[in-house]
């Protein structure tokens, strides 16, 4: 075969190859020097082994994890314990301070610490949370509540009345209207102008940005991804579009793949696979928004590792099998992925509290709100 006939075939081969390689998924450089919007995505219980499993399940060259230009690691320990729980882990992100396990939005002496969501709300940013757990669960609670113990679910729900959160999507409706004290916080939220809905659809919500809303996807905890729950990716996309309309200053959105942790506590491989693939798609939606917007910083991490997870050889040469050393959290370092304006500052190894400081620095306020 002559070279002139061979050349087109070679070009087609490399074109097809590059279209499916990680290089073809390269994100565009940000348009702004500093971000206007912040999207913080947390995979509860997710560390390196869980990310690796998700990448292999999705397919090499297809996973969102291969697209990030900046990767770092954080040390997740709590104030006085090497192994953190989700309450102390999320409080470190929200407040920039280590605290004791079980504590929600408070310092080790149990005095309240102002969260980044509360501060940005006070400065005029739009704020929201989208999760696959209840509103009163440890991670979302740590961004808006201040309680000594994560078990104080009714008190945590009360704290939702104290900050003008623009939107919430997740479970936990019963903690607001089916309570031992007979309070109906949904009526109180409605009196403040909130649109309250149940389900996973967006048709009856003020997605034009005209009003704040709370969309409850379950009375207590939402179902599992392996059982068909799949609202997180679409909710993340829709919420970004909604928050963009709520404030000209910008927005802060916290998204949590909450049940990655639950699958790991259960040592359930099928559940873990479904949650990791759901979170992969969710992160992809955030990246797609940021790539088009050009003024959005996306930060993705886990609050801690759970399950002592490792990837052992599977039945085939190219297969693997997740194995678990425990049903508890561990002290492993946790990866941090970043894209957007100032994303380069998230490389390296640092404390989990540094994520709070790095976000403020990215916004041009290295000393926090208003400074």
C-alpha positions in Angstrom: 0.0 0.0 0.0 1.4 3.4 -1.0 1.9 6.1 1.6 -0.7 8.4 0.0 -3.3 5.7 0.7 -2.0 4.9 4.1 -1.9 8.5 5.4 -5.7 9.1 5.6 -6.1 5.9 7.6 -3.4 7.0 10.0 -5.0 10.4 10.5 -8.4 8.8 11.1 -6.9 6.4 13.7 -5.2 9.2 15.7 -8.3 11.5 15.4 -10.5 8.7 16.8 -8.0 8.0 19.5 -7.6 11.6 20.6 -11.4 12.0 20.7 -11.6 9.4 23.5 -8.5 10.3 25.4 -8.3 12.5 28.5 -6.5 15.2 26.5 -9.7 15.6 24.5 -11.5 16.5 27.7 -9.2 19.5 28.5 -11.1 22.3 30.1 -10.7 25.9 28.7 -8.8 28.4 30.7 -10.9 30.6 33.0 -12.0 34.0 31.6 -11.6 35.9 34.9 -8.6 36.4 37.2 -10.8 35.8 40.3 -14.0 33.8 40.6 -17.4 35.3 40.9 -19.0 32.0 41.8 -17.9 29.1 44.1 -19.1 25.5 43.7 -17.8 23.3 46.5 -18.6 19.6 45.9 -18.1 17.1 48.8 -18.0 13.4 48.3 -18.7 12.2 51.9 -16.2 9.4 52.8 -14.4 9.8 49.5 -10.6 9.6 49.3 -8.1 8.3 46.7 -9.3 4.7 46.6 -12.9 5.7 46.1 -12.0 8.1 43.3 -9.9 5.4 41.7 -12.8 3.0 41.8 -15.1 5.6 40.3 -12.7 6.3 37.5 -12.3 2.6 36.6 -16.0 2.0 36.8 -16.7 5.0 34.5 -13.9 4.0 32.1 -10.4 5.4 31.6 -10.6 8.6 29.5 -14.3 9.1 30.4 -14.2 10.0 34.1 -14.5 13.5 35.3 -11.5 13.1 37.6 -9.2 13.1 34.6 -10.2 16.6 33.6 -9.0 18.6 36.6 -5.8 20.7 36.1 -5.1 21.1 39.8 -4.9 18.3 42.4 -3.9 18.6 46.1 -4.4 16.7 49.3 -5.9 17.7 52.7 -5.3 16.3 56.2 -8.8 15.6 57.6 -8.2 15.1 61.3 -10.4 16.7 63.9 -9.4 19.1 66.6 -8.4 16.4 69.2 -8.7 13.1 67.2 -6.7 11.8 64.3 -9.9 10.4 62.7 -12.7 12.9 62.0 -16.4 12.5 61.6 -18.5 14.4 59.0 -19.6 17.1 61.4 -16.0 18.2 62.3 -14.9 17.6 58.8 -17.6 19.8 57.2 -17.1 22.5 59.9 -13.5 22.7 58.9 -14.5 23.6 55.4 -17.3 25.9 56.5 -15.6 27.8 59.2 -11.9 27.3 58.7 -11.4 25.9 62.2 -10.8 22.4 63.5 -13.5 21.3 66.0 -14.4 18.2 68.0 -16.2 15.3 66.5 -20.0 15.6 66.5 -19.9 19.4 66.6 -21.8 21.5 64.0 -20.6 24.9 63.1 -18.9 25.6 66.5 -15.4 25.8 67.8 -13.9 23.3 70.3 -15.3 25.3 73.2 -18.7 25.1 71.5 -18.9 28.8 70.7 -20.5 29.4 67.2 -18.2 30.0 64.2 -19.5 32.1 61.3 -19.6 29.9 58.2 -18.5 30.9 54.7 -22.1 30.4 53.5 -23.4 32.8 56.2 -20.7 35.4 55.5 -21.2 35.4 51.7 -25.0 35.6 52.2 -24.4 38.7 54.4 -22.2 40.2 51.7 -24.9 39.8 49.0 -23.9 36.5 47.3 -26.7 34.0 46.5 -26.3 30.7 48.4 -27.5 27.2 48.1 -27.1 23.6 49.0 -27.9 20.4 47.1 -27.4 17.0 48.9 -28.5 13.4 48.9 -29.1 13.4 52.7 -31.5 15.3 55.0 -31.1 19.0 55.6 -30.2 18.3 59.2 -27.4 15.8 58.4 -23.9 16.7 59.4 -22.5 18.2 56.2 -25.2 20.6 55.2 -25.9 21.4 58.8 -22.3 22.5 59.3 -22.7 25.3 56.8 -25.8 26.9 58.3 -26.3 25.7 61.9 -24.4 26.0 65.2 -25.1 23.1 67.6 -23.0 21.2 70.1 -24.1 17.8 68.7 -25.1 16.7 65.2 -27.9 14.6 66.8 -29.8 17.8 67.7 -31.8 17.6 64.4 -34.8 19.8 65.4 -32.5 22.5 66.7 -30.5 22.3 63.4 -33.7 22.7 61.4 -34.5 25.8 63.6 -31.2 27.3 62.5 -32.4 27.3 58.8 -34.6 30.2 59.8 -31.6 32.4 60.8 -29.8 32.6 57.4 -31.4 33.7 54.2 -30.3 30.6 52.2 -31.6 31.0 48.6 -32.3 27.4 48.0 -32.0 23.9 49.4 -32.5 20.6 47.6 -32.4 17.4 49.7 -34.3 15.3 52.2 -35.5 16.0 55.7 -38.9 17.6 55.3 -40.1 15.8 58.5 -37.6 17.6 60.6 -39.4 20.9 59.7 -43.0 19.9 60.1 -43.2 16.5 61.9 -41.6 17.3 65.2 -42.0 16.4 68.9 -42.4 20.1 69.7 -45.3 20.4 67.1 -43.6 23.4 65.4 -44.2 23.8 61.7 -41.1 25.5 60.3 -42.4 25.1 56.8 -45.0 27.7 57.6 -42.3 30.0 59.0 -40.2 29.6 55.9 -43.3 30.3 53.7 -43.9 33.5 55.7 -40.4 34.5 54.8 -41.2 34.1 51.1 -39.9 30.6 50.5 -41.5 28.4 47.9 -41.8 24.9 49.5 -42.1 21.8 47.3 -41.7 18.1 47.6 -40.3 15.6 45.0 -37.5 15.9 42.5 -39.1 18.0 39.7 -38.4 21.7 39.0 -41.6 22.6 37.1 -43.3 24.4 40.1 -40.2 26.1 41.4 -39.2 29.8 40.8 -36.2 28.8 38.7 -36.3 32.3 37.2 -34.7 33.5 40.4 -37.8 35.4 41.6 -38.0 33.7 45.0 -36.1 31.5 47.4 -37.1 27.8 47.6 -36.7 24.5 49.4 -37.3 21.3 47.5 -37.6 18.3 49.8 -36.8 15.0 48.0 -37.8 12.9 51.0 -39.5 13.1 54.3 -36.3 11.9 56.1 -33.4 10.5 54.1 -33.5 10.1 50.3 -33.3 6.7 48.6 -30.1 5.3 47.2 -28.6 5.7 43.8 -28.6 2.0 43.3 -32.4 2.0 43.9 -33.0 4.7 41.3 -32.3 8.0 43.0 -30.7 10.3 40.4 -31.6 13.9 41.0 -28.2 15.2 42.1 -26.6 15.9 38.7 -29.7 17.7 37.3 -30.3 19.5 40.5 -26.7 20.8 40.5 -27.1 22.1 37.0 -30.4 23.7 37.6 -29.3 25.3 40.9 -26.2 26.9 39.3 -28.5 28.5 36.6 -31.0 29.6 39.3 -28.3 31.1 41.7 -26.8 33.0 38.8 -30.1 34.9 38.5 -30.4 35.6 42.2 -27.4 37.9 42.7 -25.2 40.0 40.5 -22.3 39.6 43.0 -22.1 35.8 42.4 -23.1 32.7 44.3 -21.8 30.0 46.7 -23.2 26.4 46.2 -22.3 23.4 48.3 -23.2 20.0 46.8 -22.7 16.8 48.6 -22.7 13.2 47.4 -23.8 12.2 50.9 -24.4 8.5 50.5 -20.9 7.5 49.3 -20.1 7.4 53.0 -23.2 5.3 53.8 -22.3 2.7 51.2 -18.7 2.6 52.6 -20.0 2.1 56.2 -22.1 -0.8 54.8 -19.1 -2.1 52.8 -21.6 -2.4 49.9 -19.8 -2.4 46.6 -22.9 -2.1 44.4 -24.2 0.8 46.4 -20.7 2.5 46.3 -20.5 2.1 42.5 -23.9 3.7 42.0 -23.0 6.6 44.3 -19.6 7.2 42.7 -21.0 7.2 39.2 -23.8 9.5 40.3 -21.2 11.9 41.8 -19.0 11.7 38.7 -22.0 12.9 36.7 -22.7 15.6 39.2 -19.2 17.0 39.2 -19.3 16.9 35.4 -22.4 19.2 35.4 -20.5 21.6 37.7 -17.5 21.6 35.4 -19.6 22.1 32.4 -21.2 25.2 33.9 -17.9 26.6 35.0 -16.3 26.0 31.6 -19.0 28.0 29.9 -19.3 30.6 32.6 -15.5 31.3 32.9 -16.0 33.0 36.3 -16.6 30.0 38.5 -14.2 28.1 40.8 -15.0 24.4 41.3 -13.5 22.6 44.3 -14.2 18.9 44.8 -13.0 16.9 47.8 -14.1 14.5 50.5 -14.5 15.2 54.2 -12.6 12.0 55.2 -12.0 8.5 54.0 -14.4 5.7 55.1 -14.1 1.9 55.0 -10.4 1.6 54.7 -11.1 1.0 51.1 -8.5 -0.6 48.7 -8.7 -1.9 45.2 -7.7 -5.6 45.0 -7.3 -7.8 41.9 -10.6 -9.0 40.4 -11.4 -12.1 38.4 -10.0 -10.8 35.2 -6.6 -9.2 34.5 -8.2 -5.7 34.0 -10.8 -6.1 36.7 -10.6 -5.0 40.4 -12.6 -5.6 43.5 -13.1 -3.0 46.3 -12.1 -4.4 49.7 -12.7 -2.9 53.1 -10.6 -2.9 56.2 -13.4 -1.6 58.4 -16.9 0.0 58.6 -15.5 3.2 60.1 -13.7 6.4 59.0 -9.9 6.4 58.6 -7.2 9.1 58.8 -6.1 8.8 55.2 -5.3 12.1 53.4 -8.1 13.2 51.0 -7.6 14.5 47.4 -8.7 17.9 46.4 -9.6 18.8 42.8 -9.9 22.3 41.5 -10.8 24.2 38.3 -11.4 27.8 37.5 -9.9 31.2 38.5 -7.3 30.7 41.2 -7.6 26.9 41.1 -3.8 26.6 41.1 -3.7 27.5 44.8 -5.3 24.2 45.7 -2.3 22.1 44.9 0.0 20.7 47.6 -0.7 19.2 51.0 -2.5 21.2 53.7 -5.0 21.0 56.5 -8.7 20.7 55.7 -9.2 24.1 57.2 -7.1 25.6 54.4 -9.9 25.0 51.9 -11.9 27.7 53.6 -9.0 30.1 53.5 -8.1 29.3 49.9 -11.7 30.1 48.8 -11.6 33.4 50.5 -8.2 34.2 49.1 -9.5 33.3 45.6 -12.2 35.8 46.1 -9.6 38.5 46.9 -10.4 38.5 50.7 -7.6 36.5 52.2 -8.7 37.4 55.8 -12.3 36.4 55.3 -15.5 38.3 54.9 -15.3 41.9 54.2 -11.5 42.1 54.5 
